[in-house]
C-alpha cells in the first residue's frame, strides 16, 4: 500500500521522462554517429584557466589569484590510490562501459521512482566530464540525453586514461579548487604524492556535494563520506581491510591556511592586484602569470604584528579595558572594553567579559558577514543584567593605522599594511587614505631653507603669532604642543622640539611657494596651497606618497621611484615585463646630509628619544595634527625608510593626547628593532659630502664654542661658506 502511494505521488510526466531517457540512451549509442559535437574539438586542445602566482623578493609564494584554482597534472603523477578512490565512489565500472552505464541508469530509475523525486542520474565519470565542460547543471531530460550522447562521443575520441585525467583536473572540489592538485594544497597543504589513503578518500568524496562535505565547514559529514569511500574501495578490492580500518582511524588534519594568500600580505597583494588588473584585465586570473614583487615577507609579518599590537595598546590608552584579563570588579555602566567575538549573528555579536556574556548590536553601516569569531571589537556598556550575567554594549570605533617600508636605494616597497584586518576593512589606508602629516611635514620646510643657503644654526623667534583669516573675522592663533614659548632658538632646536611657531616664522622667511616647490622635488604631488598653515602640515596626502618623500633624506639626495613589481613572467617563466628602477637627484647631497643630522637630533635630543634604543644610525620626525586626529613617525636607517600613521577613519580625535611620539613611534621602534636584529646592521655614521664641513658649535646659541658659554657642544654640518665665524657670548 505504501509503495502504491509513492507511485501515485509521482507526476506521471516525470515517469515518462525517465523511461524515455533510458530508451534514448540505448538508441543514442547508435545514432550519435549522425550528430556533430563541435565542443569536443576544444577538448583536444583544452587549456584550463591557470592560477596567477605572486611571490615576495625571496621568491616565496605569498598569494594566488584565480577565478577557478587549477593546477593541471598528468595522470601519471596522480597516485593510484587517489584514482582508485574516485573510481570506487563515482564510477567503479569506468574502464568497462562505453561512456554510459546502463545498470546504473536502471538502478537510478528505481531509486527515483521510490523516492518520488529526481535524486539520482546514474552519471558516469565521462558523463560528469561532459556536463562540467559543455552543459548546464539543470536537471532536465534534454540535458541528460545530450550529456549521455556527449559521453559516448568522448569515449570514441579519447582513451579511458585521457578521460580520467581530464576529469581529475576539472572536477570542482570546493573552496575554489578545481582538480585534485589544487584541492590537495587547499585542504592539506600537500602535493598529491604526499596524500595519505584517508586524505585521498576524503577528496574523492567531495564531487557529489562539495559544500555539504566540505571538511572545514562540515567535518563530521566529511569524515562520514570519507569512510563510505573507504568502504567502497574495500568492496572493489582496491585496498585491504587493515588499510581501511587504519585510514578510518586517521585524525582529520587540515591545512591551517584557508585563504589563497598569507594573511599578513593582504593589503599589499590587493595593491599589486589592482596594478595587474590595469595592465591585463581579467586575463590575469586565467593566464598563469608569475609575479615577482619587492616584498620582504619577514619584515611584512613584523609590520603586521606590530601594528595590531600597537592599535590594541592605543585603544587601551583611550580607556578600553582588555576583556581577556581576569577582573575582580564587575563591569559598570559606561565602562569601555575591547573583547573578542565568540559568535556572530545577523544583527548582533556575542563575547565574554569576565563572568558576563557580552551582547552588542552591529551598526547598519557594518556588514555582519565580514565579522568573524576571534575578531577584536570595542564597546561601551550601556545596560547590564547581573542576574542573567549579561551586559549590553554600544559599538565604538577603533583606531586604525598604516605602515609602509621602502628600500631607499632602489625605491622597492619592502612592506605595506593598510589596516588591522583586511577582511573587515578593505580600505587600504596606506594608499587610499588622505591624511594631514602635521609636524612630520616640518623637515620639508627646514630642508627647503637649507637648500636656499640657510644654516642649521639659523636663529628663529619662537613667539606668539596671530593672523586674521582672509575674508572672515576669525583669527588664526597657533600654539606649540607644550603651550609654551621658547624665544630665540636655532633651526635645529625648532625641529628637534617640533616648535610650531618657530617653523611658521621660518616659512614666512623662505616663502610658502618655495617650500611647495621643494616638496614637489621630493615626490609629493598632492594639492598644496601657499598658506602659512603649511608649516604645520595642513595638506592632505596618502601615507604612501608622504613617507616616500623621506627617501632623499636617507640617500644622498636621490629620489628612487617607489615600485612593488620587479618582473612578470608567463606560465613557462618567460619574462613579459621587467621593472627598471628609476632615479633622479631631488635635492643636493649637502642638503640631504644636513637633514640626516638634524633628523638624527630628533631621535637623540628631541621628540623621538624612544628610537635611541635601536643600535643603528636612525633618524626621523614625529607628526601630530590638531586635536590629535593623526599621529605619525617617519624615519630611516641607511637601507630602510619606514613610516607609521595612526588615526580614526572618521577623522575624529583619537580620544587622548595621541602624539606621534606616544602613538606612532612605539610601533615604528618595534618594527625597526626586529629589522636591525635580523639584518645584523651596525651603527655607522654617514659620510659627509666634499662641500660639507663638520664644525663644533654651541648647541643652544648656534655659535662657535667659547669659555663664556658652558652649554653642550655638538658637531654640526655646514655647507662651505655658511659656517659660523662668531663665538658664543
Secondary structure, 3 states (H helix, E strand, C coil): CHHHHHHHHCCHHHHHHHHHHHHHHHHHHHHHHHCCCCHHHHHHCCCCCECEEEECCCCCEEEEECCCEECCCCHHHCCHHHHHHHHHHHCCCCCCCCCCCHHHHHHHHHHHHHHCCCCCCCCCHHHHHHHHHHCCCCCCHHHHHHHHHHHHHHHHHCCHHHHHHHHHHHCECCCCEECHHHHHHHHHCCCHHHCCHHHHHHHHCCCCCCCCCCCCCCHHHHHHHHHHHHHHHHHCCCCCHHHHHHHHCCCCCCCCCCCCECHHHHHHHHHHHHHHHHHHHHHHHCECCEEEECCCHHHHHHHHHHHHHHHHHHHHHCCEEECCCCCCCCCCCCCEEEEEEEEECCCEEEEEECCEEEEEECCCCCCHHHCCCCCEEEEEEEEEECCCCEEEEEEECCCEEEEEEECCCCCEEEEEECCCCCCCCCCCCCCCCCECCHHHHHHHHHHHHHHCCCCCCCEEEECCCCEECCCCCCEECCCCCCCCCCEEEEHHHHHHCCCHHHHHHHHHHHCHHHHHHHHHHCCCCCCCCCCHHHHHCCCCECHHHHHHCCHHHHCCCEEECCECEEEEECCCCCEEEECCCCEEECCCHHHHHHHHHHHHHHHHHCCCHHHHHCCCCCEEEEEECHHHCEEEEEEEECCEEEEEEEECCCCCCCCCCCCHHHHHHHHHHHHHHHHHHHHCCCCCCCCCCCCEEEEEEECCCCCECCCCCCCCEEEEEEECCCCCCCECC
